[in-house]
Amino acid sequence: MRWITYLSAAAVALGLAAPAAVPAEAADDTITMTVTDVSGLEQLRRDWDAFSSLLKEETGYEVEFAPVTSRTASVELLKSERVDFVLTGPAEFVVMNKLTDAQPVLGFSRPDYFSAIITMADSGITSVSDLAGKKVAVGDIGSTSSHLGPAQLLMDYGIDPMEDVELVHTTQKIALESLRRGDIAAWGTNYMDDYLRLREKSDLAPGAFRVIARGPDLPNDVLLAGTHVDDAMVKAVREAIVGNSDQFVQAVVQKGGEENKKYAGMKFVANIDADDYDYVREAYRTIDRPKFAEFVGN
């Protein structure tokens, strides 16, 4: 049978929905999971039902969804052992790992997942050092690829993003338009999902833009497990997904929601650990959040 998710008064206060208690004899056969960038049970089911159905088929575990309205709510669910697995981004993982000691199960390796610094080709700005004293647009506060990544990339090239430039947080479309108008000197963003996507829709030729810095490939989005999850369950989930990679990729990308399109061309990576996220930790230090104890912009 499929267990039903209920809202408790305490959960509502925290902005999260937690699965109701299940009988002891059934608990070992049930997986609870959530996705941090998906709000609401309906969207979770729409975007991830194919994935969860395939996981049930391959492992024999029932799969429950626990919708959350914030990243902090995900931490509370992990701490209270009301969720077993969380799919989240690199920036979120660093904080969750610090606050809950949750460990990576496997990574969702995305192609061309890196940050870049973009200028207009005719702006005269050809190197990162030219940006000193100027405005640089970045994306949502706390975003791995459009905030932390660009901030660290600037620092990698000797420009302190907190002191040497003026960071402007805005949407990707506004950033591109501001770059065109000359309101900003550069745009730091996700190379594939934001820059290339918007460049293709622009009426400007691709050559109108210049990439003056490219960061390293960023760490993977990660499926992590709470410390309370049995090792046998973690192993079963990892082996089921990696062993049936093509089917699970199809379930995520082709049968999932629009947001899942970012995983097109992905590969599941099993041999990852917390140290793989040190570049993101360095980015947190760069923006003066060295303790990794809170979500930026949450």
N, C-alpha and C positions, 0 to 999 in steps of 0.2 A: 504494500500500500504506500501511497505518497503522503508524507506527513504535512500538515498544514501549518503555515506561518501565521502567528498572531502578534498583535502589538500589545505590549505591556505598558502600564502607565510610566514606569521608570524609563523604558526604552523611548517612549514618545518625548519625554523630557530631554533625553540626550540627542534627539533627532535621528533615531535609528529604529529599525524593526528587527526584533530578535526572534528566532524560532522558538515555538513553545516547547516545553519539556516533553521528551518522548519516553516511552517505557524503557526501562533499563535493558530489557532483552532485545530491543530494537535499536538502541543508541549506537551500538557498534556497527550497525549496517547502514548508517546514515551519515552523509557528508553535508556539511553546511558551508556555503561559500558566498562571497560577495565580490563585486568589482567596484573599485573606488570612484571611477569616473562615470558611473551609471546611477542615476537617481530614480528610485521607484521600482516596485516589484514588477509592474507591467513591462517596463522597458528591459529590466533584467531578463525576464522570461523571453521577450521578443528577440533580444540580441544574443542571448546565450543558451536558449533552450536546446538548440541542436547540439551544442557542445556538451551540455549536461546530460542529455539523453544518450549520447555516444559514450560518455564517461560511465554512466550507469550500465550500459550494455557491456562494456569491456571490463568493468571491475565488480559488478554486482551490487555496488553501493547505491542506495537511494541518494538523490541529490536535492537538497533544499537551498533556496536562495534567501539571503538575509539582506534586504535593501538598506542602504545607508544614505544619509543626506550630507555627510561631511567625512573628511578623512579622519578627524578626531573620533567620530562614531565608530569607524572601523577599528581603531585602537582599543576602544572600550569593549567592543565585541570580542576581540582577541584576548584581552586581559580577563574577561569574565567567562571565557571558553564557550561563548555562544556562537562563534563562527570558527570553522576549522581552516579554511583556505581563503586567501585574499589575493585577487589579481590586481596589481597596482603598478605605478610607474617607478622609475629609479629614484626620483626625489622623495617620493612617499615611502619607498622601502627603507631608505636610510633612517628616517625618523621612526618608522614602525619597528625596525630592527633594534634601534636604541631603546625604545620605550617598552618593548614586549619580548625582545630576543627571538622574535619569529624568524625562521630560517627559510632560505630559498629552496623551492622544490625543483623548478625548472624555469628557463627563460624563454620569452617570446622574442627571438632575435629578428629585428626589423631591418631590411636593407636600406642603406643610405640614411641611417638615423644618426645625424650629427648636426651640430649648429654651425652657422656661417655668419659672417659679417658682410653685408651687401652695401655697395654705394652705387651712385650713377656713374657711368663710364666717363661722362664729360664733366664731372664735378671737380676734377683735379686731385681728388683724394685717392691715392693708390696704395697706401699702407696704413696699418693700424695706428702707427705713431702720429699720423696726420689728424687723428681724431681728438687729440688732446684739446680740452677746452670746448668741445662741441657737443651737440645733442645726438644721442643714439637711442633709437626706439627699440624696445624689446616687448615681449608679449606678457601674458598673465603672470602676476607675481607668484613665484613658486614653481612655475612650469619648468620641467627639466630641460627641454630643448629650446624654449624661446625666452627663458630668463636666466636660469642658473648656467646653462651651457654657454650662451653668449657672454655672460659676466666673466666666467672663468676663461673663456677664449681671449677676451680683452686682456685679462691679467697675464695669460700665457705670453702675450706679446708686449708686456711691460706697461700696459695702461690699466691703472687701478679704476675699476668701474664705480667705486664709491667716492673717489676723490678727483680723478682726472677728466671725467666726462659727466654730462648730465643725462642720466637714464630716464627715459620717458616710457611708461607702461601704457600700451594701447592695443587695439585690435590689429590683426595682421593686415586687413584691408586698409585701415587708416594709416598704418605704418608705410605701406607701399605708396599710397597717395601722397603722404607727407614727404617721402623721399623724392618723388617726382617733382613736387613743388619747391623742393629745397628747404623745407621747414626743419628737416633733420639732416644730419650729415651722413648717417649710416643706419642700417637696420640689422639688428641681431635676431636670428630666428632659426627655426627648423628648416634645413635646406630642402628636403624632399616635400614634406607635407604642406609647408607654407610658401616658401620662396618659389620653387618650381611650379607648384600648382597655380599660384597667382600670376606668375610670369606668363604661363601659357594662356591665361585669360586676358592678359593685358593687351592693349592696342600698340604697345611699344615692341620693337624688335628685341629679341633676347640679348643682342649685343649692346643694348642701351644700359645694361647693368654690369657691374663688376663685383666679383667675389674677392675681397681683399684678405680674408682669413677663413680657414676651414678647420674646425675642431676635430678631435678624434671621434671615432664611432662611440656613441654613448652607450652606457650599460643597458642591458635588456630590460624591458618590462618583465615583471617577475610574478610567478605564482608562488606565494609563500605560505607556510604552514605554522600554526600556533604551536607553542611548546608542549601543549597538552595532547597533540595529535599523535596517535600510536605510530611507531616507525613502520609497521607493516602496512598501514593505510597510506602513508606517504610513499612508500616504495611501490605499492600497487598503482597509485595514481600516476607516479612518474613513469613507470614501465608501460602502463596502458597508453599514455599519450605519446611517448617517444616511439613505442613499438607500432603505433598506428598513426604516424605523423601526418601522412597525406590526408587521411579521413578527418583528423582533428583540425588541420589547417582549413580544409573545406568547410567544416562546421563553423569555424570562427569567421572566415572571410566571406564565403559565398552564401552561407545560410544565416549569418549574423546581421546586425544592424549596420547602418551607414557609418557609424563611428568605427566599426571593426575593419573598414576598408584600409585603415592605416597599417594593418597587418598583412596586406597583400605581399606575397613573395617571402613571407617569414619562414623561419625554421625554429623548431623547438631545440633548446640547448639544455642538456641535463647536467653537465659538469660545471656548475656555477657555484660561487659561494659569496659570502658577504664582502670579502675583500675586493671583489670585482667592481664594487661601487665606490672605490676610494676617490675617483675623479669627481663624483658628485659631492662627496664629503669635502673635498678641497674647494668646490664651488660654494658650499655653505660657509666655509671659513672666509672666502673672498667677500661675501656679502655680510660679514660680521654675524654669522649664526654658527659659531664653532661647537656648540654643545649638541646639535642635532636633536634637540628635545622638544621642538615644536614645529608645526607646519608653517611655512612662510605664506602669508596671505590667507590663512584659514580663518 
